[in-house]
């Protein structure tokens, strides 16, 4: 069964330790606080969201490997 993106993100955050979670939240807050008037804001935001998805996938794959072992 496929999970909603929101649920997947919440589960990934739950699996992180407190330091990792704070780093992710600080990063996201930094992205959201960028002024939208900059010419490359959309490109920056798109790249940042791509990096977040990549990191979440990597963490998910690590969990699968640990469970399989």
Secondary structure, 3 states (H helix, E strand, C coil): CCCCHHHHHHHHHHHCCHHHHHHHHHHHHHHHCCCCCCCCHHHHHHHHHHHHHHHHHHHHHHHHHHHHC
